[in-house]
Amino acid sequence: MADDQQTTPPPVNVYTAMLVLSFIAIAVGCIMLALYLGKYDFQIQPPAGMRP
């Protein structure tokens, strides 16, 4: 009987908005960090002569 009834999704509240906003802020921060490090030729991998 419960399958016959349609349930409405919960409304978007302030916590959902803050979650989306914080995700966007972190994503923009990561992009800006990558661009900033690329500007100064930052190497992610160690130089070829270094031993692991």
Secondary structure, 3 states (H helix, E strand, C coil): CCCCCCCCCCCCCHHHHHHHHHHHHHHHHHHHHHHHHHHCCCCCCCCCCCCC
